[in-house]
Amino acid sequence: MTATLKNLEGQDDASILREIQAALNGLKFGSVEITVHNGQVVQIERKEKFRLPAPSNKIN
């Protein structure tokens, strides 16, 4: 449900790895997508899914 776009042009490898680590930090369900153009990481997108508890089917 959360999408974060990061523009990473001009950053060094260590900075890019820190951004990837930050995107993965705390992620339980979801994905991290890394976009590369011409051999350079240009975007990191984090998609997080939240699991809701199953509804109780109580009959009153």
PDB file of N, CA, C and O in Angstrom:
ATOM      1  N   MET A   1       0.803  -1.194   0.000  1.00  0.00           N
ATOM      2  CA  MET A   1       0.000   0.000   0.000  1.00  0.00           C
ATOM      3  C   MET A   1       0.849   1.261   0.000  1.00  0.00           C
ATOM      4  O   MET A   1       0.357   2.334  -0.352  1.00  0.00           O
ATOM      5  N   THR A   2       2.084   1.155   0.379  1.00  0.00           N
ATOM      6  CA  THR A   2       2.962   2.311   0.408  1.00  0.00           C
ATOM      7  C   THR A   2       3.922   2.221  -0.758  1.00  0.00           C
ATOM      8  O   THR A   2       4.554   1.184  -0.961  1.00  0.00           O
ATOM      9  N   ALA A   3       4.040   3.272  -1.514  1.00  0.00           N
ATOM     10  CA  ALA A   3       5.013   3.318  -2.601  1.00  0.00           C
ATOM     11  C   ALA A   3       5.902   4.530  -2.386  1.00  0.00           C
ATOM     12  O   ALA A   3       5.419   5.653  -2.237  1.00  0.00           O
ATOM     13  N   THR A   4       7.194   4.291  -2.372  1.00  0.00           N
ATOM     14  CA  THR A   4       8.143   5.382  -2.200  1.00  0.00           C
ATOM     15  C   THR A   4       9.091   5.368  -3.385  1.00  0.00           C
ATOM     16  O   THR A   4       9.695   4.340  -3.691  1.00  0.00           O
ATOM     17  N   LEU A   5       9.221   6.484  -4.040  1.00  0.00           N
ATOM     18  CA  LEU A   5      10.135   6.607  -5.167  1.00  0.00           C
ATOM     19  C   LEU A   5      11.331   7.427  -4.738  1.00  0.00           C
ATOM     20  O   LEU A   5      11.176   8.478  -4.116  1.00  0.00           O
ATOM     21  N   LYS A   6      12.514   6.961  -5.061  1.00  0.00           N
ATOM     22  CA  LYS A   6      13.740   7.689  -4.734  1.00  0.00           C
ATOM     23  C   LYS A   6      14.507   7.924  -6.020  1.00  0.00           C
ATOM     24  O   LYS A   6      14.712   6.991  -6.796  1.00  0.00           O
ATOM     25  N   ASN A   7      14.929   9.138  -6.256  1.00  0.00           N
ATOM     26  CA  ASN A   7      15.779   9.463  -7.387  1.00  0.00           C
ATOM     27  C   ASN A   7      17.220   9.371  -6.906  1.00  0.00           C
ATOM     28  O   ASN A   7      17.609  10.099  -5.993  1.00  0.00           O
ATOM     29  N   LEU A   8      18.011   8.501  -7.497  1.00  0.00           N
ATOM     30  CA  LEU A   8      19.342   8.195  -6.977  1.00  0.00           C
ATOM     31  C   LEU A   8      20.464   8.614  -7.917  1.00  0.00           C
ATOM     32  O   LEU A   8      21.604   8.187  -7.734  1.00  0.00           O
ATOM     33  N   GLU A   9      20.172   9.438  -8.917  1.00  0.00           N
ATOM     34  CA  GLU A   9      21.219   9.830  -9.861  1.00  0.00           C
ATOM     35  C   GLU A   9      22.357  10.537  -9.140  1.00  0.00           C
ATOM     36  O   GLU A   9      22.129  11.378  -8.271  1.00  0.00           O
ATOM     37  N   GLY A  10      23.573  10.190  -9.508  1.00  0.00           N
ATOM     38  CA  GLY A  10      24.742  10.856  -8.960  1.00  0.00           C
ATOM     39  C   GLY A  10      25.193  10.343  -7.603  1.00  0.00           C
ATOM     40  O   GLY A  10      26.136  10.891  -7.031  1.00  0.00           O
ATOM     41  N   GLN A  11      24.551   9.306  -7.066  1.00  0.00           N
ATOM     42  CA  GLN A  11      24.947   8.774  -5.760  1.00  0.00           C
ATOM     43  C   GLN A  11      25.937   7.632  -5.937  1.00  0.00           C
ATOM     44  O   GLN A  11      25.912   6.929  -6.947  1.00  0.00           O
ATOM     45  N   ASP A  12      26.808   7.452  -4.952  1.00  0.00           N
ATOM     46  CA  ASP A  12      27.781   6.370  -5.006  1.00  0.00           C
ATOM     47  C   ASP A  12      27.141   5.046  -4.583  1.00  0.00           C
ATOM     48  O   ASP A  12      26.014   5.015  -4.088  1.00  0.00           O
ATOM     49  N   ASP A  13      27.881   3.954  -4.789  1.00  0.00           N
ATOM     50  CA  ASP A  13      27.354   2.616  -4.499  1.00  0.00           C
ATOM     51  C   ASP A  13      26.942   2.449  -3.038  1.00  0.00           C
ATOM     52  O   ASP A  13      25.918   1.828  -2.753  1.00  0.00           O
ATOM     53  N   ALA A  14      27.727   2.994  -2.113  1.00  0.00           N
ATOM     54  CA  ALA A  14      27.406   2.851  -0.688  1.00  0.00           C
ATOM     55  C   ALA A  14      26.084   3.539  -0.361  1.00  0.00           C
ATOM     56  O   ALA A  14      25.296   3.016   0.426  1.00  0.00           O
ATOM     57  N   SER A  15      25.834   4.695  -0.950  1.00  0.00           N
ATOM     58  CA  SER A  15      24.569   5.412  -0.721  1.00  0.00           C
ATOM     59  C   SER A  15      23.391   4.624  -1.271  1.00  0.00           C
ATOM     60  O   SER A  15      22.334   4.553  -0.644  1.00  0.00           O
ATOM     61  N   ILE A  16      23.577   4.034  -2.442  1.00  0.00           N
ATOM     62  CA  ILE A  16      22.511   3.243  -3.048  1.00  0.00           C
ATOM     63  C   ILE A  16      22.211   2.020  -2.184  1.00  0.00           C
ATOM     64  O   ILE A  16      21.047   1.686  -1.966  1.00  0.00           O
ATOM     65  N   LEU A  17      23.249   1.353  -1.695  1.00  0.00           N
ATOM     66  CA  LEU A  17      23.038   0.191  -0.826  1.00  0.00           C
ATOM     67  C   LEU A  17      22.326   0.579   0.463  1.00  0.00           C
ATOM     68  O   LEU A  17      21.491  -0.178   0.957  1.00  0.00           O
ATOM     69  N   ARG A  18      22.642   1.741   1.010  1.00  0.00           N
ATOM     70  CA  ARG A  18      21.939   2.223   2.213  1.00  0.00           C
ATOM     71  C   ARG A  18      20.460   2.471   1.923  1.00  0.00           C
ATOM     72  O   ARG A  18      19.606   2.163   2.755  1.00  0.00           O
ATOM     73  N   GLU A  19      20.155   3.020   0.761  1.00  0.00           N
ATOM     74  CA  GLU A  19      18.760   3.260   0.376  1.00  0.00           C
ATOM     75  C   GLU A  19      17.997   1.949   0.212  1.00  0.00           C
ATOM     76  O   GLU A  19      16.839   1.847   0.616  1.00  0.00           O
ATOM     77  N   ILE A  20      18.645   0.948  -0.379  1.00  0.00           N
ATOM     78  CA  ILE A  20      18.015  -0.369  -0.532  1.00  0.00           C
ATOM     79  C   ILE A  20      17.773  -0.989   0.836  1.00  0.00           C
ATOM     80  O   ILE A  20      16.702  -1.542   1.088  1.00  0.00           O
ATOM     81  N   GLN A  21      18.757  -0.900   1.716  1.00  0.00           N
ATOM     82  CA  GLN A  21      18.616  -1.430   3.072  1.00  0.00           C
ATOM     83  C   GLN A  21      17.483  -0.724   3.811  1.00  0.00           C
ATOM     84  O   GLN A  21      16.716  -1.371   4.524  1.00  0.00           O
ATOM     85  N   ALA A  22      17.371   0.581   3.652  1.00  0.00           N
ATOM     86  CA  ALA A  22      16.299   1.344   4.298  1.00  0.00           C
ATOM     87  C   ALA A  22      14.936   0.914   3.763  1.00  0.00           C
ATOM     88  O   ALA A  22      13.966   0.843   4.518  1.00  0.00           O
ATOM     89  N   ALA A  23      14.858   0.628   2.466  1.00  0.00           N
ATOM     90  CA  ALA A  23      13.591   0.186   1.874  1.00  0.00           C
ATOM     91  C   ALA A  23      13.190  -1.186   2.401  1.00  0.00           C
ATOM     92  O   ALA A  23      12.000  -1.466   2.549  1.00  0.00           O
ATOM     93  N   LEU A  24      14.159  -2.036   2.685  1.00  0.00           N
ATOM     94  CA  LEU A  24      13.882  -3.383   3.198  1.00  0.00           C
ATOM     95  C   LEU A  24      13.609  -3.389   4.698  1.00  0.00           C
ATOM     96  O   LEU A  24      12.947  -4.293   5.208  1.00  0.00           O
ATOM     97  N   ASN A  25      14.117  -2.386   5.401  1.00  0.00           N
ATOM     98  CA  ASN A  25      14.001  -2.343   6.852  1.00  0.00           C
ATOM     99  C   ASN A  25      12.532  -2.327   7.290  1.00  0.00           C
ATOM    100  O   ASN A  25      11.769  -1.444   6.898  1.00  0.00           O
ATOM    101  N   GLY A  26      12.154  -3.299   8.094  1.00  0.00           N
ATOM    102  CA  GLY A  26      10.810  -3.366   8.650  1.00  0.00           C
ATOM    103  C   GLY A  26       9.759  -3.918   7.705  1.00  0.00           C
ATOM    104  O   GLY A  26       8.589  -4.004   8.078  1.00  0.00           O
ATOM    105  N   LEU A  27      10.139  -4.293   6.497  1.00  0.00           N
ATOM    106  CA  LEU A  27       9.183  -4.823   5.524  1.00  0.00           C
ATOM    107  C   LEU A  27       8.854  -6.272   5.857  1.00  0.00           C
ATOM    108  O   LEU A  27       9.739  -7.128   5.850  1.00  0.00           O
ATOM    109  N   LYS A  28       7.574  -6.553   6.153  1.00  0.00           N
ATOM    110  CA  LYS A  28       7.155  -7.923   6.464  1.00  0.00           C
ATOM    111  C   LYS A  28       6.525  -8.593   5.255  1.00  0.00           C
ATOM    112  O   LYS A  28       6.821  -9.752   4.963  1.00  0.00           O
ATOM    113  N   PHE A  29       5.665  -7.878   4.552  1.00  0.00           N
ATOM    114  CA  PHE A  29       5.013  -8.391   3.354  1.00  0.00           C
ATOM    115  C   PHE A  29       5.083  -7.307   2.298  1.00  0.00           C
ATOM    116  O   PHE A  29       4.696  -6.167   2.554  1.00  0.00           O
ATOM    117  N   GLY A  30       5.564  -7.643   1.130  1.00  0.00           N
ATOM    118  CA  GLY A  30       5.628  -6.663   0.063  1.00  0.00           C
ATOM    119  C   GLY A  30       6.816  -6.894  -0.845  1.00  0.00           C
ATOM    120  O   GLY A  30       7.325  -8.009  -0.958  1.00  0.00           O
ATOM    121  N   SER A  31       7.250  -5.821  -1.493  1.00  0.00           N
ATOM    122  CA  SER A  31       8.359  -5.954  -2.434  1.00  0.00           C
ATOM    123  C   SER A  31       9.152  -4.652  -2.508  1.00  0.00           C
ATOM    124  O   SER A  31       8.653  -3.574  -2.186  1.00  0.00           O
ATOM    125  N   VAL A  32      10.402  -4.792  -2.942  1.00  0.00           N
ATOM    126  CA  VAL A  32      11.255  -3.646  -3.236  1.00  0.00           C
ATOM    127  C   VAL A  32      11.718  -3.829  -4.671  1.00  0.00           C
ATOM    128  O   VAL A  32      12.309  -4.851  -5.021  1.00  0.00           O
ATOM    129  N   GLU A  33      11.442  -2.829  -5.494  1.00  0.00           N
ATOM    130  CA  GLU A  33      11.804  -2.890  -6.908  1.00  0.00           C
ATOM    131  C   GLU A  33      12.910  -1.873  -7.178  1.00  0.00           C
ATOM    132  O   GLU A  33      12.800  -0.704  -6.807  1.00  0.00           O
ATOM    133  N   ILE A  34      13.972  -2.332  -7.825  1.00  0.00           N
ATOM    134  CA  ILE A  34      15.107  -1.477  -8.156  1.00  0.00           C
ATOM    135  C   ILE A  34      15.126  -1.309  -9.666  1.00  0.00           C
ATOM    136  O   ILE A  34      15.204  -2.292 -10.403  1.00  0.00           O
ATOM    137  N   THR A  35      15.055  -0.059 -10.129  1.00  0.00           N
ATOM    138  CA  THR A  35      15.042   0.233 -11.558  1.00  0.00           C
ATOM    139  C   THR A  35      16.428   0.704 -11.989  1.00  0.00           C
ATOM    140  O   THR A  35      17.018   1.589 -11.370  1.00  0.00           O
ATOM    141  N   VAL A  36      16.936   0.097 -13.059  1.00  0.00           N
ATOM    142  CA  VAL A  36      18.269   0.393 -13.574  1.00  0.00           C
ATOM    143  C   VAL A  36      18.149   0.876 -15.018  1.00  0.00           C
ATOM    144  O   VAL A  36      17.454   0.259 -15.824  1.00  0.00           O
ATOM    145  N   HIS A  37      18.823   1.975 -15.344  1.00  0.00           N
ATOM    146  CA  HIS A  37      18.912   2.490 -16.710  1.00  0.00           C
ATOM    147  C   HIS A  37      20.377   2.723 -17.034  1.00  0.00           C
ATOM    148  O   HIS A  37      21.095   3.382 -16.282  1.00  0.00           O
ATOM    149  N   ASN A  38      20.810   2.180 -18.155  1.00  0.00           N
ATOM    150  CA  ASN A  38      22.203   2.339 -18.591  1.00  0.00           C
ATOM    151  C   ASN A  38      23.198   1.944 -17.506  1.00  0.00           C
ATOM    152  O   ASN A  38      24.221   2.606 -17.329  1.00  0.00           O
ATOM    153  N   GLY A  39      22.904   0.872 -16.782  1.00  0.00           N
ATOM    154  CA  GLY A  39      23.821   0.375 -15.765  1.00  0.00           C
ATOM    155  C   GLY A  39      23.817   1.158 -14.463  1.00  0.00           C
ATOM    156  O   GLY A  39      24.658   0.908 -13.599  1.00  0.00           O
ATOM    157  N   GLN A  40      22.898   2.094 -14.299  1.00  0.00           N
ATOM    158  CA  GLN A  40      22.827   2.913 -13.094  1.00  0.00           C
ATOM    159  C   GLN A  40      21.480   2.704 -12.405  1.00  0.00           C
ATOM    160  O   GLN A  40      20.441   2.665 -13.063  1.00  0.00           O
ATOM    161  N   VAL A  41      21.504   2.571 -11.082  1.00  0.00           N
ATOM    162  CA  VAL A  41      20.266   2.509 -10.312  1.00  0.00           C
ATOM    163  C   VAL A  41      19.662   3.911 -10.332  1.00  0.00           C
ATOM    164  O   VAL A  41      20.300   4.876  -9.910  1.00  0.00           O
ATOM    165  N   VAL A  42      18.429   4.018 -10.823  1.00  0.00           N
ATOM    166  CA  VAL A  42      17.792   5.327 -10.928  1.00  0.00           C
ATOM    167  C   VAL A  42      16.565   5.455 -10.036  1.00  0.00           C
ATOM    168  O   VAL A  42      16.073   6.561  -9.810  1.00  0.00           O
ATOM    169  N   GLN A  43      16.065   4.324  -9.525  1.00  0.00           N
ATOM    170  CA  GLN A  43      14.840   4.403  -8.728  1.00  0.00           C
ATOM    171  C   GLN A  43      14.711   3.176  -7.841  1.00  0.00           C
ATOM    172  O   GLN A  43      15.055   2.064  -8.242  1.00  0.00           O
ATOM    173  N   ILE A  44      14.207   3.393  -6.625  1.00  0.00           N
ATOM    174  CA  ILE A  44      13.871   2.315  -5.710  1.00  0.00           C
ATOM    175  C   ILE A  44      12.421   2.508  -5.307  1.00  0.00           C
ATOM    176  O   ILE A  44      12.035   3.586  -4.855  1.00  0.00           O
ATOM    177  N   GLU A  45      11.621   1.469  -5.469  1.00  0.00           N
ATOM    178  CA  GLU A  45      10.203   1.550  -5.134  1.00  0.00           C
ATOM    179  C   GLU A  45       9.875   0.477  -4.104  1.00  0.00           C
ATOM    180  O   GLU A  45      10.204  -0.694  -4.289  1.00  0.00           O
ATOM    181  N   ARG A  46       9.230   0.882  -3.026  1.00  0.00           N
ATOM    182  CA  ARG A  46       8.837  -0.045  -1.960  1.00  0.00           C
ATOM    183  C   ARG A  46       7.322  -0.157  -1.952  1.00  0.00           C
ATOM    184  O   ARG A  46       6.614   0.849  -1.895  1.00  0.00           O
ATOM    185  N   LYS A  47       6.834  -1.380  -2.009  1.00  0.00           N
ATOM    186  CA  LYS A  47       5.407  -1.640  -1.922  1.00  0.00           C
ATOM    187  C   LYS A  47       5.178  -2.516  -0.705  1.00  0.00           C
ATOM    188  O   LYS A  47       5.727  -3.614  -0.605  1.00  0.00           O
ATOM    189  N   GLU A  48       4.376  -2.031   0.208  1.00  0.00           N
ATOM    190  CA  GLU A  48       4.147  -2.758   1.453  1.00  0.00           C
ATOM    191  C   GLU A  48       2.700  -3.195   1.533  1.00  0.00           C
ATOM    192  O   GLU A  48       1.784  -2.426   1.238  1.00  0.00           O
ATOM    193  N   LYS A  49       2.505  -4.446   1.938  1.00  0.00           N
ATOM    194  CA  LYS A  49       1.163  -4.984   2.109  1.00  0.00           C
ATOM    195  C   LYS A  49       0.906  -5.179   3.593  1.00  0.00           C
ATOM    196  O   LYS A  49       1.775  -5.631   4.338  1.00  0.00           O
ATOM    197  N   PHE A  50      -0.279  -4.836   3.998  1.00  0.00           N
ATOM    198  CA  PHE A  50      -0.678  -5.006   5.387  1.00  0.00           C
ATOM    199  C   PHE A  50      -1.699  -6.121   5.460  1.00  0.00           C
ATOM    200  O   PHE A  50      -2.724  -6.080   4.781  1.00  0.00           O
ATOM    201  N   ARG A  51      -1.421  -7.113   6.281  1.00  0.00           N
ATOM    202  CA  ARG A  51      -2.334  -8.240   6.448  1.00  0.00           C
ATOM    203  C   ARG A  51      -3.333  -7.903   7.544  1.00  0.00           C
ATOM    204  O   ARG A  51      -2.947  -7.541   8.655  1.00  0.00           O
ATOM    205  N   LEU A  52      -4.605  -8.021   7.230  1.00  0.00           N
ATOM    206  CA  LEU A  52      -5.661  -7.772   8.194  1.00  0.00           C
ATOM    207  C   LEU A  52      -6.087  -9.091   8.816  1.00  0.00           C
ATOM    208  O   LEU A  52      -6.069 -10.124   8.146  1.00  0.00           O
ATOM    209  N   PRO A  53      -6.471  -9.071  10.088  1.00  0.00           N
ATOM    210  CA  PRO A  53      -6.932 -10.314  10.708  1.00  0.00           C
ATOM    211  C   PRO A  53      -8.229 -10.788  10.050  1.00  0.00           C
ATOM    212  O   PRO A  53      -9.038  -9.982   9.588  1.00  0.00           O
ATOM    213  N   ALA A  54      -8.406 -12.085  10.018  1.00  0.00           N
ATOM    214  CA  ALA A  54      -9.621 -12.659   9.438  1.00  0.00           C
ATOM    215  C   ALA A  54     -10.820 -12.241  10.280  1.00  0.00           C
ATOM    216  O   ALA A  54     -10.751 -12.239  11.509  1.00  0.00           O
ATOM    217  N   PRO A  55     -11.930 -11.883   9.611  1.00  0.00           N
ATOM    218  CA  PRO A  55     -13.117 -11.487  10.396  1.00  0.00           C
ATOM    219  C   PRO A  55     -13.688 -12.684  11.129  1.00  0.00           C
ATOM    220  O   PRO A  55     -13.678 -13.810  10.631  1.00  0.00           O
ATOM    221  N   SER A  56     -14.179 -12.415  12.310  1.00  0.00           N
ATOM    222  CA  SER A  56     -14.842 -13.493  13.067  1.00  0.00           C
ATOM    223  C   SER A  56     -16.282 -13.591  12.584  1.00  0.00           C
ATOM    224  O   SER A  56     -16.950 -12.576  12.391  1.00  0.00           O
ATOM    225  N   ASN A  57     -16.746 -14.795  12.394  1.00  0.00           N
ATOM    226  CA  ASN A  57     -18.111 -15.025  11.885  1.00  0.00           C
ATOM    227  C   ASN A  57     -19.033 -15.393  13.034  1.00  0.00           C
ATOM    228  O   ASN A  57     -19.648 -16.460  13.022  1.00  0.00           O
ATOM    229  N   LYS A  58     -19.132 -14.528  14.013  1.00  0.00           N
ATOM    230  CA  LYS A  58     -19.995 -14.778  15.165  1.00  0.00           C
ATOM    231  C   LYS A  58     -21.441 -14.477  14.805  1.00  0.00           C
ATOM    232  O   LYS A  58     -21.738 -13.443  14.207  1.00  0.00           O
ATOM    233  N   ILE A  59     -22.318 -15.362  15.162  1.00  0.00           N
ATOM    234  CA  ILE A  59     -23.745 -15.161  14.958  1.00  0.00           C
ATOM    235  C   ILE A  59     -24.377 -14.877  16.303  1.00  0.00           C
ATOM    236  O   ILE A  59     -24.264 -15.674  17.234  1.00  0.00           O
ATOM    237  N   ASN A  60     -25.043 -13.737  16.404  1.00  0.00           N
ATOM    238  CA  ASN A  60     -25.674 -13.335  17.676  1.00  0.00           C
ATOM    239  C   ASN A  60     -27.091 -13.795  17.742  1.00  0.00           C
ATOM    240  O   ASN A  60     -27.774 -13.548  18.736  1.00  0.00           O
TER     241      ASN A  60
END
